[in-house]
Amino acid sequence: QMHLVESGGGVVQPGGSLRLSCAASGFTLDYVGIGWFRQVPGKEREGVSCITNSDGRVYLSDSVKGRFTLSRDNAKNTVYLQMNNLKPEDTGVYYCAAGSDYHCALISPYGMDYWGKGTLVTVSS
C-alpha cells in the first residue's frame, strides 16, 4: 500500500526557514511525479513545487520561486521542500502528493493520485 508521510512543519517568524520532508513507502519515488501543495482554510489547494520522474525537472509556482527548493533523495525515498525567506502568506497546510508527470509539470493538485495527511506551516511574528 502506498503511503506518504510529511514532517517538518511548525511556527516560524517572517524571513525564517523550514525544511519539510515527505517519506514514501509502498512505492519508489523516482517512478512518479512527486510534489508539494498547500491549502489555507476557505481557499482551494494550490501547487507549490513538483519534480517529474521522466527527467527530474523541478517546477515551482511563481509565488515561491527564488525562495523554495525541492529535492529528492532516491536512496531514502524521500522528497524535501526547503523554504527560505518565509512570508505570512506561505502559511497553510502543506501536502505531499504523487501522480503523473503531466500534472506534476502543471503543479496541479487535481491530477495527483496519492496524498499525505499534511503538515502545518505557520509564518507569524
Residue pairs with C-beta under 8 A, 6 or more apart in sequence:
1 26
2 24
2 25
2 26
2 27
2 98
2 114
3 24
3 25
3 26
3 116
4 22
4 23
4 24
4 96
4 97
4 98
4 114
4 115
4 116
5 22
5 23
5 25
5 96
5 116
5 117
6 20
6 21
6 22
6 94
6 95
6 96
6 116
6 117
6 118
6 119
7 20
7 21
7 22
7 23
7 119
8 18
8 19
8 20
8 21
8 119
9 18
9 20
9 94
9 119
9 120
9 121
10 18
10 120
10 121
10 122
11 122
11 123
11 124
12 18
12 86
12 121
12 122
12 123
13 123
13 124
13 125
14 86
14 87
14 88
14 123
14 124
14 125
15 85
15 86
16 86
16 123
17 82
17 83
17 84
17 85
17 86
18 83
18 86
18 121
19 80
19 81
19 82
19 83
20 36
20 80
20 81
20 83
20 94
20 96
20 119
20 121
21 78
21 79
21 80
22 34
22 36
22 78
22 79
22 80
22 81
22 96
22 116
23 76
23 77
23 78
24 34
24 77
24 78
24 79
24 98
25 77
27 98
27 114
28 74
28 77
29 53
29 72
29 74
29 77
29 78
29 79
29 98
30 53
30 72
30 74
31 53
32 53
32 98
32 99
32 100
32 114
33 50
33 51
33 52
33 53
33 98
33 99
33 100
33 101
33 102
33 103
33 104
33 105
33 112
34 50
34 51
34 53
34 72
34 79
34 96
34 97
34 98
34 104
35 47
35 48
35 49
35 50
35 51
35 59
35 70
35 79
35 96
35 97
35 104
35 107
35 112
36 47
36 48
36 49
36 50
36 70
36 79
36 81
36 94
36 95
36 96
36 97
37 45
37 46
37 47
37 48
37 94
37 95
37 96
37 97
37 107
37 109
37 112
38 45
38 46
38 48
38 90
38 92
38 93
38 94
38 95
38 121
39 45
39 46
39 92
39 93
39 95
39 118
40 91
40 92
40 93
45 95
45 109
46 61
46 109
47 61
47 106
47 107
47 108
47 109
48 60
48 61
48 64
48 68
48 81
48 94
48 107
49 58
49 59
49 60
49 61
49 64
49 68
49 70
49 81
49 107
50 58
50 59
50 70
50 104
50 105
50 107
51 57
51 58
51 59
51 70
51 71
51 72
51 79
51 104
52 59
52 101
52 104
52 105
53 101
54 101
56 72
57 105
58 69
58 70
59 104
59 105
59 106
59 107
60 68
60 70
60 107
61 107
63 89
64 83
64 90
67 83
67 84
67 85
67 86
68 81
68 82
68 83
68 84
69 81
69 82
69 84
70 79
70 80
70 81
70 82
71 79
71 80
71 82
72 78
72 79
72 80
73 79
73 80
79 96
81 94
83 90
83 121
86 121
86 123
87 123
88 123
88 124
89 123
90 121
90 123
91 121
91 122
91 123
91 124
92 120
92 121
93 118
93 119
93 120
93 121
94 118
94 119
94 120
94 121
95 109
95 115
95 116
95 117
95 118
96 115
96 116
97 109
97 112
97 113
97 114
97 115
97 116
98 112
98 113
98 114
99 111
99 112
99 113
99 114
100 111
100 113
102 111
103 110
103 111
103 112
104 112
